[in-house]
Amino acid sequence: MNYIKEQKEFFKGIGKILYEGTESDNPFAFRWYNPDYIIQGKSMAEHFKFACAYWHSFNANGSDPFGGSTHTFSWDQKSDVIERAKDKMDAAFEFMSKLQIPYYCFHDVDLVDYTDNVVDNEKRLQVITSYAQEKQKETGIKLLWGTANLFSHKRYMNGAATNPDFHVLAHGAAQVKSALDATITLNGQNYVFWGGREGYTSLLNTNMKREQEHLAKFLHLSKDYARKNGFTGTFFIEPKPCEPTKHQYDYDAATVIGFLRQYGLADDFKLNLEVNHATLAGHTFQHELQVAADAGLLGSIDANRGDEQNGWDTDQFPYNINELTESMLIILEAGGLQGGGVNFDAKIRRNSTDTEDLFFAHIGGMDLFARALITADKILGESSYLQFRRERYQSFDTGKGAEFEKGNLFLEDLYHFAAKNGEPEVRSGKQEFLENLINRYI
């Protein structure tokens, strides 16, 4: 990855972030993340495909529902919309180059401010897309995925693909078309749909069946357009149960998988799972990963965390090594992510107002994932973790248990087996032993 120093440097005094090992006390260095370190035949860089979220890192200004902006950044000063967008892109690629982040992700409106005119918006996006092509060529940084923001504008207050007004749905389709065009032009590897408003706030005014059918048709049309225009990547659906709507149709991994199968989309779509969204759905992130992996649809992840004391999507940077180690166990056993990577869908806090804070946040997140990967690999390769789980289900490996799995028994056969063999032996699940095992390797 090449670092191109701009005429105007946005992150002055900060050089390229390098791996220095666990003995280093340099806050501008990796202690665990070594992009070239090989685990299970792949480098760390290949395992993770780390990506920077354009919206949180370069658009977020620290504002929240109770107060305005606290972040003032030098790339957000010019009055001309295109020049301001180019400054922001210069800052983004400088940041990613210095941090050795090989990918980025965007919503269309992250790259350049939109108006209410479809044609003008398309022209603006085309201009900044051409500029992004130049930056990618200079640095070697790639686009992990693009998407369209179909939730912020007031026209989408009742959804986009699920809006009761066809006119609004058409506006959403126009945005998706332009965002797909940009993604294809930039050789984006994937494309994401997140339905922030695709749901309802009240069933009293909602035809749920019709709305979900419209959503499926919208996704089919988008997929067909992209394929027709040369897109060979994977489409992702990102589950979230609520916020901003009361109920979203992409509630959790299991719901999305059922939706994809019901409407014939599972061959082209996989899941992009976010940690904090799992929390809001009442699940652990590990649960969502396992559901997607078992279905063969584990595509990509958005890395962040929520606050245990808050009931909303706080999008904080990862911090919990136990949670991530258990997550990496699932990802490694599944053979890795299918097409996607690890996108830091996280933002620095409202009172983290220095540009260096953006570096500290990403360095910490990348190091945490690296440490979790190393730990999970050792657990799988050195401990009794896999053996214990195999032995727990060994009654299904031979005899009547094996016949049951093959579908060779009737209900009456199970009755006769139970009657003949009496009460089953009580067997411990050894949860505490396994939790101790995880901690021992951490």
Secondary structure, 3 states (H helix, E strand, C coil): CCCCCCCCCCCCCCCCCEECCCCCCCCCEECCCCCCCEECCEEHHHHHCEEEEHHHHHCCCCCECCECCCCCCHHHCCCCHHHHHHHHHHHHHHHHHHHCCCEEEEEHHHHCCCCCCHHHHHHHHHHHHHHHHHHHHHHCCEEEEEECCCCCCHHHCCCCCCCCCHHHHHHHHHHHHHHHHHHHHCCCCEEEECCCCCEECCHHHCCHHHHHHHHHHHHHHHHHHHHHCCCCCEEEECCCCCCCCCEECCCCHHHHHHHHHHCCCCCCEEEEEEHHHHHHCCCCHHHHHHHHHHCCCEEEEECCECCCCCCCCCCECCCCHHHHHHHHHHHHHCCCCCCCCEEECCCCCCCCCCHHHHHHHHHHHHHHHHHHHHHHHHHHHHCCHHHHHHHHCHHHCCHHHHHHHCCCCCHHHHHHHHHHHCCCCCCCCCHHHHHHHHHHHC
